[in-house]
Amino acid sequence: MAYRAAASTLRAAGAGIAVLAAVGSASAQYPVMVFGGGYARSCYEAVKEQRLTPPKILEICDIALAQERLSKSNRAATLINRGILHMREQRHERAMQDYQAAIKLSPGMPEARINLGAMFYYLGRYADAVAALDEGVKVEDKHARAAAYYNRAIAQEQLGNVEAAYSDYRSALAIEPDFDAAARQLARFAVIPASGS
């Protein structure tokens, strides 16, 4: 079988990532837990809860990176969390630098790839988004994995890879059955027999 999305709704696919950002636990900007206390933990909590002003959060994250003795994984997590803040503030180059530094420090941390993929999507670099999210879908946390599949689906759709997008929306919904945004995206698709079948 081949999959085809209704042409009249394909144009709305790009708006899906904005919906994702409002979903809560499954979000395009996925902060990474820092174990232990100190400024690095405060940076994570501030990015996650967004209760402080962006300059104050940035100050906390910068202090953690400059002054605290962090393990590789906590340093990478703090870079990811600071990258999220930069991305929220539209400082995409700075966000990219932080995500890439986190990947270099801890290549097995797919949360960096999820956030990098979301940033590439915002920049219209859909093929780069897919490549980053290919690694992001390997994250253990099911909320983050569902977000990675959803984001990759949106990027795939922008590239015209409708079957891959459909498959990724289905994967996101299989992981998170209450993922309303993924269910809404899937509702736009119609499964039709391939010609010659």
Backbone hydrogen bonds, N-H to C=O, Kabsch-Sander energy under -0.5 kcal/mol:
donor,donor_aa,acceptor,acceptor_aa,energy
2,A,192,I,-1.6
4,R,190,A,-1.8
6,A,188,R,-1.7
9,T,6,A,-1.6
10,L,6,A,-1.0
11,R,7,A,-0.6
12,A,9,T,-1.2
13,A,10,L,-1.6
14,G,11,R,-0.5
15,A,12,A,-1.4
16,G,13,A,-1.8
17,I,14,G,-0.8
18,A,15,A,-0.7
19,V,15,A,-1.3
20,L,16,G,-2.2
21,A,17,I,-1.8
22,A,18,A,-0.7
22,A,19,V,-1.3
23,V,20,L,-1.9
25,S,23,V,-0.8
27,S,25,S,-0.9
30,Y,28,A,-0.9
41,R,37,G,-0.7
42,S,38,G,-2.0
43,C,39,Y,-2.8
44,Y,40,A,-2.1
45,E,41,R,-2.5
46,A,42,S,-2.5
47,V,43,C,-2.6
48,K,44,Y,-2.6
49,E,45,E,-2.8
50,Q,46,A,-2.1
57,I,53,T,-2.3
58,L,54,P,-2.7
59,E,55,P,-2.0
60,I,56,K,-2.0
61,C,57,I,-2.5
62,D,58,L,-2.8
63,I,59,E,-2.3
64,A,60,I,-2.2
65,L,61,C,-2.2
66,A,62,D,-2.3
67,Q,63,I,-3.0
68,E,63,I,-0.7
68,E,64,A,-1.4
70,L,68,E,-1.0
75,R,71,S,-2.7
76,A,72,K,-2.7
77,A,73,S,-2.4
78,T,74,N,-2.3
79,L,75,R,-2.3
80,I,76,A,-2.3
81,N,77,A,-2.6
82,R,78,T,-2.5
83,G,79,L,-2.5
84,I,80,I,-2.2
85,L,81,N,-1.6
86,H,82,R,-2.4
87,M,83,G,-2.8
88,R,84,I,-2.6
89,E,85,L,-1.6
90,Q,87,M,-1.7
91,R,86,H,-3.1
92,H,90,Q,-1.1
95,A,91,R,-2.2
96,M,92,H,-2.8
97,Q,93,E,-2.2
98,D,94,R,-2.2
99,Y,95,A,-2.8
100,Q,96,M,-2.8
101,A,97,Q,-2.2
102,A,98,D,-2.2
103,I,99,Y,-2.3
104,K,100,Q,-2.2
105,L,101,A,-2.2
106,S,102,A,-2.8
109,M,106,S,-1.9
112,A,109,M,-1.6
113,R,109,M,-0.5
114,I,110,P,-2.1
115,N,111,E,-2.2
116,L,112,A,-2.5
117,G,113,R,-2.8
118,A,114,I,-2.1
119,M,115,N,-2.3
120,F,116,L,-2.6
121,Y,117,G,-2.2
122,Y,118,A,-2.3
123,L,119,M,-1.6
124,G,121,Y,-2.0
125,R,120,F,-2.7
126,Y,124,G,-1.2
129,A,125,R,-2.1
130,V,126,Y,-2.4
131,A,127,A,-2.2
132,A,128,D,-2.4
133,L,129,A,-2.6
134,D,130,V,-1.7
135,E,131,A,-0.7
135,E,132,A,-0.8
136,G,132,A,-1.6
137,V,133,L,-1.9
138,K,135,E,-1.8
139,V,136,G,-1.6
145,R,141,D,-2.4
146,A,142,K,-2.4
147,A,143,H,-2.1
148,A,144,A,-2.5
149,Y,145,R,-2.4
150,Y,146,A,-2.4
151,N,147,A,-2.9
152,R,148,A,-2.5
153,A,149,Y,-2.3
154,I,150,Y,-2.0
155,A,151,N,-2.2
156,Q,152,R,-2.9
157,E,153,A,-2.4
158,Q,154,I,-1.9
159,L,155,A,-1.4
160,G,157,E,-1.4
161,N,156,Q,-2.6
162,V,160,G,-1.6
165,A,161,N,-2.4
166,Y,162,V,-2.8
167,S,163,E,-2.3
168,D,164,A,-2.3
169,Y,165,A,-2.6
170,R,166,Y,-2.2
171,S,167,S,-2.2
172,A,168,D,-2.6
173,L,169,Y,-2.2
174,A,170,R,-2.4
175,I,171,S,-2.0
176,E,172,A,-2.3
179,F,176,E,-2.3
180,D,178,D,-1.6
183,A,179,F,-2.0
184,R,180,D,-2.7
185,Q,181,A,-2.1
186,L,182,A,-2.5
187,A,183,A,-1.7
188,R,184,R,-0.5
188,R,185,Q,-1.4
189,F,186,L,-1.8
190,A,4,R,-2.3
192,I,2,A,-1.4
192,I,190,A,-0.6
197,S,194,A,-1.7
